[in-house]
Amino acid sequence: MGKKFHIVLVVLIVIAVVFGFWLWHQNKSFTNFSEAHGPGSISDGVITFSYSQDFRLASNQEQILVSSYIPPCDQDFNYCLYYFKDTYKDTNFESAGLRIKKRDNFTNELDCLNNLSNGYVNMESVLIDNGDYLISRFGPLGSAAAGHYTNGEIYRLWHQDICYEFEVKIGESQFANYPDGAIKLFTNQDRNWMKNQLMNMLAGATLNNTGKKLQLP
């Protein structure tokens, strides 16, 4: 009886350790995040993002509380900061978001900063060396299908031997496909305002070790 008890106890301890490691691994990417009625923030101890009440935080597609043909962030992300308000609900605007992803498959700065590998071919990057970190930009990027299209950019940050990927994206539907008077046009002014919100969140990111904001290429 005593031997069996010890075997069961050892098995339970092993299961607890494995589960604890898995839980830590699931949450190590970004911790200490909060979402409130006012501005919130997310941080992994290396970089911190802040966002306004116009945006919401999601860690998977099921948590995105807006319905659109084009999701504000592609499937693979650690966090998605997506536009939540219904300001443009009667226009051809669909979605907007900032996708945040740690690219663990890139283990050196050369691959991180130059290898887009998101289905784009022959896309060259613009690089900035800021001393404390390296950051590159790919874009403008776009896609279209069945009367819907996107515009955006992808940024890669190499800092403290970590490769981060950030994508800003705005999704729209073709205004010409609607009957006259059915909706209003999501104008260039609207688009520029939305892009500025996304870019301000990205450029406002803080490197924890220096307290500096990101300088974007």
trRosetta pair geometry for C-beta under 8 A, 3 or more apart (Angstrom, degrees):
i j d omega theta_ij theta_ji phi_ij phi_ji
1 4 6.0 -59 -151 38 29 109
1 5 6.3 32 152 -23 64 108
2 5 5.6 -54 -149 33 31 115
2 6 6.5 30 155 -18 65 104
3 6 5.9 -56 -152 35 31 109
3 7 6.5 32 151 -20 65 105
4 7 5.6 -53 -150 34 34 113
4 8 6.3 33 153 -17 67 105
5 8 5.8 -56 -149 38 31 110
5 9 6.2 32 152 -21 65 108
6 9 5.5 -52 -144 36 32 115
6 10 6.3 35 155 -21 65 103
7 10 5.8 -53 -150 34 30 110
7 11 6.4 30 152 -19 64 106
8 11 5.7 -55 -149 36 32 113
8 12 6.3 31 153 -19 65 106
9 12 5.8 -55 -149 36 30 111
9 13 6.4 31 153 -20 64 105
10 13 5.7 -55 -150 35 32 112
10 14 6.4 33 153 -19 65 105
11 14 5.8 -54 -150 35 31 112
11 15 6.4 31 152 -19 65 106
12 15 5.7 -53 -147 36 32 112
12 16 6.3 34 153 -21 65 106
13 16 5.6 -55 -149 36 31 112
13 17 6.4 30 153 -19 65 105
14 17 5.8 -55 -148 36 30 110
14 18 6.3 27 155 -16 65 108
15 18 5.9 -57 -146 39 29 109
15 19 6.1 27 156 -17 65 109
16 19 5.8 -56 -144 39 28 109
16 20 6.2 30 156 -21 63 108
17 20 5.7 -55 -147 36 28 112
17 21 6.4 28 155 -18 64 104
18 21 5.8 -54 -149 35 30 109
18 22 6.4 30 152 -19 64 106
19 22 5.6 -54 -148 37 33 112
19 23 6.2 32 154 -19 66 106
20 23 5.7 -54 -146 36 30 110
20 24 6.3 31 154 -18 64 105
21 24 5.7 -55 -148 37 32 111
21 25 6.2 32 153 -21 66 106
22 25 5.6 -55 -148 36 30 112
22 26 6.3 32 153 -22 65 105
23 26 5.7 -51 -148 32 32 112
23 27 6.5 2 161 3 64 112
24 27 6.4 -78 -148 50 27 92
24 28 5.8 43 158 -51 69 107
25 28 5.8 -40 -134 8 28 118
27 31 5.9 69 156 -88 93 97
28 31 7.0 -26 -131 -38 28 114
28 44 7.5 63 154 -152 54 101
29 44 6.0 -66 154 -109 39 129
29 78 4.6 -136 142 -139 143 134
29 102 5.5 -146 -142 7 105 134
30 33 5.8 37 141 -40 105 126
30 42 5.0 17 173 171 129 112
30 43 6.7 148 -158 86 81 17
30 44 4.5 -73 -102 -68 54 92
30 78 5.6 120 -5 149 117 125
30 79 5.8 -32 38 -29 162 127
30 100 7.4 57 -57 117 148 134
31 43 7.0 -42 72 86 57 69
31 44 6.3 91 18 -120 72 49
31 45 7.1 19 48 -31 104 95
32 41 7.9 -21 125 105 88 98
32 42 7.6 135 87 -152 65 43
32 43 5.1 -27 77 59 113 100
32 45 7.8 105 17 -58 129 72
33 40 7.1 53 180 159 78 111
33 41 6.6 -140 -134 105 62 50
33 42 3.6 5 -108 -111 115 80
33 43 6.8 170 -73 19 71 56
33 57 6.6 -176 162 178 130 162
33 79 7.5 180 -109 -102 165 148
34 40 5.1 -146 95 -149 69 98
34 41 6.4 24 42 49 86 67
34 42 8.0 -172 21 -76 46 59
35 40 4.5 -14 -109 -99 45 163
35 56 6.9 46 -150 -152 137 67
35 57 4.9 -140 -80 30 124 119
36 39 7.6 12 62 74 99 28
36 40 5.5 152 21 -80 74 94
37 53 6.3 12 168 -114 48 126
38 53 6.1 -63 -132 -57 25 112
39 50 5.6 19 173 -179 121 101
39 51 6.4 167 -152 83 77 36
39 52 5.5 -39 -97 -106 86 45
39 53 6.9 -86 -67 -37 46 72
40 50 7.2 170 88 -150 37 59
40 51 5.8 -15 59 59 81 88
40 57 6.3 -92 95 -24 146 131
41 48 5.9 8 -178 -178 117 100
41 49 6.4 167 -152 86 66 50
41 50 4.8 -27 -96 -98 92 68
41 51 7.4 161 -88 15 42 71
42 48 7.1 175 88 -149 41 58
42 49 5.2 0 54 53 87 98
42 57 6.6 144 -49 -131 126 140
42 79 5.8 108 133 -95 175 175
42 100 7.7 163 90 66 141 165
43 46 7.9 168 -176 42 79 45
43 47 6.9 -162 -138 95 70 38
43 48 3.9 -14 -95 -102 107 85
43 49 7.4 -177 -72 20 60 61
43 208 7.0 89 -160 -67 123 128
44 47 6.5 16 40 46 94 71
44 102 7.8 81 -75 -62 173 130
45 208 6.3 -94 169 34 37 166
46 159 6.6 146 168 107 119 113
46 160 5.7 -134 -137 46 126 144
46 162 6.3 52 142 35 174 153
46 207 7.3 -32 162 -148 63 67
46 208 5.9 -145 -162 24 15 115
46 209 7.4 -13 -144 -20 60 100
47 157 7.6 73 -73 108 159 156
47 159 7.1 95 -56 75 116 145
47 164 6.9 -12 23 -67 156 164
47 205 5.6 15 179 172 108 115
47 206 6.9 159 -157 80 59 46
47 207 5.9 -31 -103 -103 78 52
47 208 6.6 -129 -77 -14 25 90
48 205 6.7 163 79 -160 44 67
48 206 4.7 -15 58 58 98 98
48 208 6.1 94 -17 -68 104 94
49 79 8.0 -173 48 93 145 144
49 81 7.1 -128 143 -44 141 146
49 98 8.0 -176 -159 112 148 141
49 100 7.0 -112 -23 -79 156 152
49 201 6.3 39 -166 175 106 92
49 204 7.5 89 -146 92 61 89
49 205 5.1 -28 -92 -105 73 90
50 201 7.2 -144 79 -137 55 75
50 204 6.0 -76 50 127 98 125
50 206 8.0 41 -13 -4 102 106
51 55 4.5 -80 172 73 124 129
51 57 7.1 150 52 -63 146 94
51 81 5.0 -155 -96 -148 155 134
51 201 5.5 22 -99 -123 83 124
52 55 6.0 87 62 17 65 94
52 197 7.7 -87 33 -155 125 106
54 83 6.3 -21 149 -138 93 74
54 84 6.5 171 168 41 41 86
54 85 5.3 -49 -144 -12 77 119
54 197 6.8 -71 92 -157 142 145
55 81 4.8 28 166 176 136 91
55 82 6.3 150 -153 72 84 27
55 83 5.9 -51 -99 -93 75 40
55 84 6.0 140 -133 -6 21 100
55 98 7.9 4 -149 20 150 105
55 197 7.6 165 -49 157 118 120
55 201 7.3 15 1 -80 167 149
56 64 7.9 139 90 -132 119 52
56 65 6.4 -21 89 33 166 109
56 81 7.4 169 77 -150 32 52
56 82 5.9 -27 58 62 82 81
56 84 4.4 86 -16 -68 107 134
57 63 7.9 -25 115 136 55 132
57 79 6.2 -27 -160 -163 91 111
57 80 7.5 141 -157 76 43 52
57 81 6.0 -19 -97 -99 64 69
58 61 7.4 66 152 -104 137 16
58 63 3.8 165 -139 94 92 106
58 64 4.7 -23 -73 -67 170 67
58 65 7.8 -177 -76 -9 121 74
58 73 7.5 -171 70 33 118 134
58 79 7.0 143 76 -158 46 60
58 80 4.6 -18 63 59 99 100
58 82 6.4 4 8 7 117 117
59 63 6.1 48 37 24 61 154
59 78 7.0 -33 -142 166 79 47
59 79 5.7 -33 -99 -99 64 68
59 80 7.8 -172 -79 18 19 78
60 63 5.5 96 59 4 68 102
61 64 5.8 -43 -163 10 46 116
61 71 6.7 -40 -133 -141 102 154
61 75 6.4 -29 -55 -127 128 65
64 71 6.5 70 109 -154 171 103
64 72 6.5 -178 -145 32 133 107
64 73 7.5 -162 -84 34 138 97
64 80 6.4 -21 -83 89 110 141
64 82 5.9 41 -135 24 100 161
65 84 6.9 30 72 -132 104 101
66 72 6.9 64 61 -26 127 120
66 82 6.4 -141 21 136 125 130
66 83 7.5 16 -31 86 164 65
66 84 6.5 -151 -51 -124 117 52
66 95 6.3 149 108 -110 134 100
68 71 6.5 150 73 -91 98 34
68 72 7.2 84 46 -42 139 74
68 94 4.3 119 -162 176 125 91
68 95 4.2 -174 64 -44 166 115
68 171 6.4 122 148 90 137 137
69 94 6.1 -66 42 -146 84 143
69 146 7.9 -128 178 90 142 114
69 148 5.1 -132 103 -86 133 160
69 171 7.5 -160 75 157 79 134
69 173 6.9 79 35 -78 136 109
70 94 5.0 80 44 114 101 145
70 95 5.5 -151 93 34 84 118
70 148 5.4 179 -40 165 112 130
70 150 5.9 175 -165 -69 149 105
70 171 3.2 -165 92 -153 137 151
70 172 7.9 -17 32 13 145 23
71 74 7.0 132 79 -90 114 27
71 75 7.8 84 64 -64 153 55
71 95 6.3 -91 179 109 20 172
71 97 7.7 -21 143 9 68 148
71 171 7.7 106 58 -19 21 158
72 80 6.2 123 96 174 103 122
72 82 3.7 110 87 -126 162 114
72 83 6.7 -180 -116 25 140 75
72 95 4.0 -128 -73 166 75 116
72 96 5.8 3 -132 81 103 19
72 97 2.9 105 156 -31 101 126
72 169 6.9 151 -173 80 50 103
72 171 7.1 -125 -95 8 47 118
73 77 5.1 -13 155 -27 135 156
73 80 3.6 -128 5 -120 153 124
73 82 6.5 -108 -16 -71 100 109
73 97 4.5 -98 -49 118 82 147
73 98 7.6 -15 -84 85 111 22
73 99 4.0 137 -139 -87 107 100
73 167 7.2 128 -134 75 79 112
73 169 7.2 142 -97 42 46 127
74 77 6.9 130 73 -39 66 104
74 99 6.2 4 32 -98 79 162
74 167 7.1 16 12 70 108 158
74 169 7.9 92 -26 -5 86 165
76 101 6.2 50 128 -117 84 145
77 80 5.1 82 102 -56 158 89
77 99 4.7 -113 -103 -158 131 94
77 100 6.2 82 -167 58 102 49
77 101 5.1 -100 -126 -71 55 98
78 100 5.5 -67 62 106 97 86
78 101 5.4 151 -2 -111 88 46
78 102 5.9 51 -39 4 142 86
79 99 7.9 162 90 -157 49 43
79 100 4.5 -1 61 56 88 117
80 97 5.3 -5 -174 -176 97 135
80 98 7.3 155 -158 77 50 50
80 99 5.6 -15 -107 -106 81 65
80 100 7.3 -163 -76 21 34 78
81 97 6.3 154 81 -159 49 75
81 98 4.4 -3 57 54 104 101
81 100 7.3 53 -6 -14 96 112
81 201 6.1 -153 102 170 155 161
82 95 6.8 -28 -159 -170 112 100
82 96 6.9 144 -155 86 64 51
82 97 4.0 -24 -101 -99 77 107
82 98 7.8 -153 -70 27 45 59
83 95 6.9 167 49 -164 101 52
83 96 4.3 38 -3 62 128 99
83 97 6.8 -123 0 -69 74 60
83 194 6.9 -34 -70 -144 155 105
83 197 7.4 79 -91 102 110 145
86 89 4.2 1 -175 -39 91 125
88 91 4.5 -58 -172 39 86 122
88 93 3.8 9 136 47 139 144
88 186 5.9 50 -162 -105 131 105
88 190 6.5 110 -99 -171 130 137
90 183 5.6 -174 168 -141 62 78
90 184 5.6 55 117 16 92 100
91 183 5.7 132 -125 167 24 108
91 184 4.8 -51 -94 78 82 83
91 185 6.4 11 -147 125 101 10
91 186 4.2 115 150 -61 129 82
91 190 7.3 -77 153 152 171 174
92 172 5.3 55 128 -171 93 94
92 173 4.7 -123 -164 64 92 79
92 174 7.0 -103 -161 87 143 12
92 175 4.5 -114 -22 -81 157 76
92 178 7.0 -140 -81 -14 108 134
92 183 5.9 120 -51 113 72 142
92 185 6.7 -13 15 -134 110 44
92 186 5.0 -116 62 3 75 107
93 96 7.7 -31 -172 -30 109 104
93 170 7.7 -57 -143 -176 90 100
93 171 7.9 96 -172 88 55 60
93 172 5.8 -48 -111 -107 39 83
93 186 4.1 131 -51 -97 87 144
93 190 6.9 -104 -64 141 131 135
93 194 7.7 164 -136 -60 132 158
94 148 6.8 33 -37 -145 162 111
94 171 4.1 -64 75 110 117 99
94 172 5.6 -178 4 -101 97 23
94 173 5.9 104 -54 -26 116 85
95 169 7.9 12 106 111 93 95
95 170 7.5 179 93 -153 51 42
95 171 4.4 17 50 43 86 117
96 169 6.9 -175 -143 95 51 55
96 170 4.7 -3 -104 -108 94 73
96 171 7.1 -155 -68 20 50 71
96 194 5.1 -127 -99 179 165 122
96 197 7.6 72 131 74 142 118
96 198 6.3 -120 169 -59 110 123
97 168 7.7 -168 97 -142 41 46
97 169 5.9 -8 58 58 76 91
97 198 7.5 82 125 -113 12 119
98 166 6.5 -12 -173 -167 92 96
98 167 7.2 162 -156 80 45 49
98 168 5.5 -14 -103 -98 75 72
98 198 5.3 164 -65 -151 99 89
98 201 5.4 -125 -25 90 163 136
98 202 6.1 -167 -136 -60 134 95
99 165 7.6 -17 111 117 98 91
99 166 6.8 157 80 -156 61 42
99 167 4.1 2 48 51 111 99
99 169 7.0 23 -9 6 108 116
100 164 7.2 -25 -161 -168 79 104
100 165 7.7 148 -157 83 34 58
100 166 5.9 -2 -102 -105 63 78
101 164 7.3 142 80 -163 46 58
101 165 4.5 -19 68 63 98 103
101 166 7.8 -179 27 -74 71 37
101 167 7.9 17 9 0 111 100
102 162 6.5 -50 -142 -175 105 106
102 163 7.0 110 -167 80 61 62
102 164 6.0 -40 -103 -104 58 64
102 165 7.6 169 -98 18 10 80
103 106 4.6 24 121 19 114 109
103 112 6.5 150 80 -125 129 86
103 156 7.5 -29 15 -132 144 103
103 163 4.3 -60 66 109 100 113
103 164 7.1 162 10 -115 87 10
103 165 5.0 75 -38 -22 115 113
104 107 7.9 22 175 -72 50 80
104 163 7.6 -179 -74 53 21 101
106 111 4.5 -163 -141 108 94 106
106 112 4.0 130 145 -81 139 74
106 115 6.8 178 -104 58 120 120
106 163 4.1 -3 82 16 115 173
107 111 7.3 28 41 51 52 134
107 163 7.7 -97 -73 -11 21 124
108 111 5.4 82 65 17 83 100
108 112 6.8 -156 93 -9 38 97
109 112 5.4 -60 -141 41 33 115
109 113 5.8 14 170 -9 71 116
109 134 5.8 68 -160 50 124 146
109 158 4.3 86 -122 -173 89 166
109 163 7.8 177 -107 -86 45 98
110 113 6.6 -69 -143 42 18 97
110 114 6.0 -27 176 20 59 122
111 114 6.8 -83 -129 53 18 85
111 115 4.7 -16 -164 8 66 133
111 163 7.8 -47 94 -93 87 156
112 115 7.3 -2 -50 38 8 94
112 156 5.4 170 157 169 78 129
112 158 4.8 119 95 -79 146 108
112 163 3.7 -141 -122 -117 124 122
113 125 6.2 -170 159 100 72 162
113 127 6.0 54 171 -110 128 113
113 134 5.8 -46 -83 130 142 121
113 135 7.7 179 -120 -160 105 13
113 136 4.2 118 -163 -12 84 136
113 156 5.3 -176 -110 96 46 128
113 158 5.8 -60 -53 -20 103 125
114 125 5.6 -132 -113 19 53 130
114 136 6.9 -142 -68 -126 49 177
116 120 5.1 -39 118 63 142 114
116 123 5.0 4 -4 73 160 121
116 125 7.3 170 -59 -61 97 103
116 138 5.2 104 -101 -109 122 164
116 154 6.8 110 -138 77 98 145
118 154 6.9 154 13 -65 154 166
120 123 4.3 9 137 -15 125 140
120 138 7.2 140 76 168 159 135
120 141 6.6 -77 -80 -126 145 114
123 138 5.3 56 145 -156 123 113
123 141 7.6 24 -136 -92 150 101
124 138 7.9 174 94 -118 26 80
125 136 3.9 20 168 175 134 125
125 137 6.2 142 -161 63 79 37
125 138 5.3 -51 -100 -72 81 78
125 156 7.3 -40 -133 29 148 117
126 136 6.4 152 73 -158 42 70
126 137 4.7 -18 56 55 97 97
126 217 4.4 176 113 146 104 137
127 134 6.7 -10 -166 -173 101 99
127 135 7.4 157 -151 87 56 40
127 136 4.6 -25 -96 -98 71 92
127 217 6.5 -101 -144 -84 3 154
128 134 7.2 168 86 -154 52 54
128 135 5.4 -10 58 63 96 86
128 136 7.5 176 19 -83 65 44
128 215 6.4 -116 132 106 153 99
128 216 7.6 139 18 168 147 19
128 217 4.4 -170 -21 -76 110 94
129 134 5.4 -18 -108 -106 66 85
130 133 5.4 1 60 60 108 72
130 134 7.2 -180 22 -88 76 33
130 135 6.9 18 -4 9 116 103
130 215 5.5 141 -96 46 138 120
132 159 7.2 25 137 -131 80 104
132 207 6.6 127 128 126 137 167
132 209 7.6 -176 -166 84 127 112
132 210 5.5 -32 -131 -36 167 152
132 212 7.0 128 45 43 154 140
133 157 6.2 0 170 -168 130 92
133 158 6.5 165 -166 81 78 56
133 159 4.0 -17 -116 -90 117 102
133 207 6.7 -156 -24 -95 140 148
134 157 7.4 152 86 -156 52 47
134 158 4.5 -2 61 54 100 107
134 159 7.6 -171 33 -63 58 66
135 155 6.2 1 -176 -177 102 105
135 156 6.8 170 -152 86 55 50
135 157 4.9 -11 -104 -103 90 71
135 158 7.4 -163 -74 22 45 67
135 214 6.7 100 -76 -163 164 106
135 215 7.4 165 40 77 140 64
135 216 6.8 -92 125 -122 143 47
135 217 6.2 -170 106 -19 94 99
136 155 6.9 165 84 -154 46 58
136 156 4.9 -2 54 54 95 98
136 217 6.5 -5 -141 9 32 148
137 153 6.1 -9 -166 177 97 121
137 154 7.4 149 -157 84 50 49
137 155 5.3 -21 -101 -102 69 78
137 216 6.8 75 -69 -180 127 88
137 217 4.3 -146 -2 71 119 111
138 141 6.4 39 124 -50 92 120
138 153 6.6 160 80 -165 54 69
138 154 4.5 -7 57 62 107 97
138 155 7.6 -165 21 -75 72 32
138 156 7.7 49 -11 -11 104 100
139 152 6.7 -102 -120 119 132 48
139 153 3.3 -63 -33 -117 167 83
139 154 6.3 153 -48 21 104 61
140 151 6.3 -14 -177 -164 120 88
140 152 7.2 137 -161 74 76 23
140 153 6.0 -68 -116 -75 53 87
141 150 7.8 -10 114 111 81 103
141 151 7.6 141 81 -160 51 41
141 152 5.3 -34 67 76 95 75
141 153 6.1 143 13 -98 96 34
141 154 6.3 30 -6 -9 148 95
142 149 6.4 15 -177 177 106 100
142 150 5.7 178 -145 86 61 64
142 151 5.1 -11 -96 -99 102 58
142 152 7.2 142 -82 23 55 66
143 149 6.7 -173 93 -148 45 63
143 150 5.2 14 46 41 81 105
144 148 6.9 171 -151 89 58 46
144 149 3.9 -12 -101 -101 87 98
144 150 7.6 -158 -70 18 52 63
145 148 6.0 -18 69 60 65 89
145 149 7.7 144 16 -83 49 58
147 173 5.7 23 139 -161 91 87
147 174 4.6 -98 -160 17 76 114
147 177 4.9 26 -145 -49 128 167
148 171 6.6 9 179 -175 105 100
148 172 7.2 175 -153 94 64 39
148 173 5.1 -38 -100 -103 74 69
148 174 7.3 -107 -70 -15 31 78
149 171 7.4 172 92 -148 34 62
149 172 6.1 -18 64 65 78 83
149 173 7.9 132 18 -112 69 24
149 174 7.3 72 -1 -62 107 79
150 169 5.4 -8 -172 -168 122 104
150 170 6.7 154 -154 78 68 44
150 171 4.9 -30 -97 -96 87 72
150 172 7.6 152 -93 19 38 68
151 169 7.3 156 81 -150 38 57
151 170 5.4 -14 60 58 86 95
151 172 7.9 8 4 8 99 109
151 191 7.7 30 59 -164 141 125
152 167 6.0 45 153 178 137 87
152 168 5.2 -174 -152 95 94 58
152 169 3.6 -31 -77 -99 150 63
152 170 6.4 162 -70 14 86 63
153 167 7.3 -177 91 -146 41 57
153 168 5.5 10 51 51 82 97
154 165 6.5 -15 -170 -168 103 95
154 166 7.1 153 -158 83 54 49
154 167 4.8 -20 -102 -99 78 84
155 165 7.4 153 82 -157 51 47
155 166 4.5 -12 60 62 100 100
155 167 7.6 -175 22 -76 67 37
155 168 7.9 37 -4 -5 104 95
155 202 6.8 116 28 -172 150 139
155 216 6.7 -66 -112 -135 146 101
155 217 7.8 162 -124 33 102 94
156 163 6.5 -17 -168 -167 102 90
156 164 6.9 154 -157 81 50 55
156 165 5.6 -18 -102 -101 74 68
156 166 7.8 -173 -76 23 29 73
157 163 7.4 152 79 -156 52 42
157 164 4.2 -7 57 57 102 107
157 165 8.0 -161 22 -69 74 26
157 166 7.1 40 -9 -5 107 110
157 214 7.2 -74 -99 -123 135 127
158 161 7.9 7 -175 -111 83 19
158 162 7.4 166 -149 77 46 43
158 163 5.8 -13 -99 -100 74 69
158 164 7.9 -164 -70 23 30 74
159 162 6.0 -28 72 57 64 90
159 164 7.2 -11 28 4 101 115
159 207 6.6 -122 -168 -124 155 119
160 209 7.3 132 -62 -12 129 145
166 202 5.6 127 156 -126 149 117
168 195 7.0 88 150 -144 132 73
168 198 4.1 119 -144 147 117 134
168 199 6.3 7 -100 -68 168 66
168 202 6.4 -81 -58 -31 119 142
169 198 8.0 180 27 -140 33 161
170 191 6.4 126 133 -145 165 85
170 194 5.6 99 -106 114 131 133
170 195 6.5 -69 -33 -72 136 82
170 198 7.6 -131 -56 -17 93 150
172 175 7.9 -26 164 -41 117 84
172 186 5.8 -143 -123 62 122 145
172 191 8.0 -37 -54 -96 138 112
173 177 6.8 -88 155 50 99 127
173 178 7.9 86 114 -42 117 107
174 177 4.3 80 88 -10 104 111
175 178 6.3 -57 -169 22 45 109
175 183 7.3 -129 -136 84 79 112
175 185 5.3 27 -130 -115 152 83
175 186 7.4 -154 -72 27 117 79
178 182 4.4 -134 168 63 111 129
178 183 5.2 -33 160 23 170 106
179 182 4.5 95 63 -37 80 122
186 190 5.0 -115 -170 87 68 143
186 191 6.5 91 145 -57 96 87
187 190 4.7 107 52 5 71 99
187 191 6.9 -130 102 -3 42 87
188 191 5.5 -52 -145 37 34 114
188 192 6.2 34 155 -20 66 105
189 192 5.9 -52 -145 36 29 110
189 193 6.4 32 154 -21 62 105
190 193 5.7 -56 -152 34 30 112
190 194 6.4 26 154 -17 65 107
191 194 5.8 -57 -150 37 30 109
191 195 6.3 29 154 -17 66 107
192 195 5.7 -53 -144 38 32 111
192 196 6.3 37 155 -23 64 105
193 196 5.7 -56 -153 33 29 113
193 197 6.8 32 150 -21 63 101
194 197 5.7 -50 -155 28 35 112
194 198 6.7 30 151 -13 65 104
195 198 5.7 -56 -152 39 37 110
195 199 6.0 29 155 -15 71 110
196 199 5.8 -57 -138 43 30 107
196 200 6.0 36 159 -26 65 107
197 200 5.9 -54 -146 33 26 112
197 201 6.9 27 154 -18 60 102
198 201 6.0 -56 -158 31 32 110
198 202 6.6 23 151 -12 65 108
199 202 5.6 -56 -147 41 37 110
199 203 5.8 27 158 -10 73 111
199 216 7.4 -92 -161 15 97 169
200 203 6.0 -55 -131 47 28 103
200 204 5.6 29 162 -22 63 117
201 204 5.8 -63 -142 40 22 111
201 205 7.4 48 151 -48 56 84
202 205 6.0 -28 -169 -13 36 112
202 214 6.7 -68 151 67 69 143
202 216 6.8 60 120 -76 112 135
203 213 6.3 40 160 164 65 117
203 214 5.7 -128 -138 75 41 95
203 215 7.8 45 -144 -110 89 25
203 216 5.5 -77 -94 -16 94 120
204 213 6.1 -50 -137 -137 30 119
204 214 7.8 -12 38 31 14 93
205 213 6.8 117 69 -152 46 67
205 214 4.9 27 64 -11 98 119
206 211 6.4 -19 -170 -154 113 38
206 212 7.1 154 -149 80 67 27
206 213 6.0 -45 -94 -91 63 57
207 210 4.9 20 95 41 114 97
207 211 7.2 -48 76 8 71 13
207 212 5.3 -2 40 59 109 79
207 213 7.9 -175 4 -95 81 9
207 214 7.3 116 -35 -69 95 69
208 211 7.5 25 -156 -69 25 49
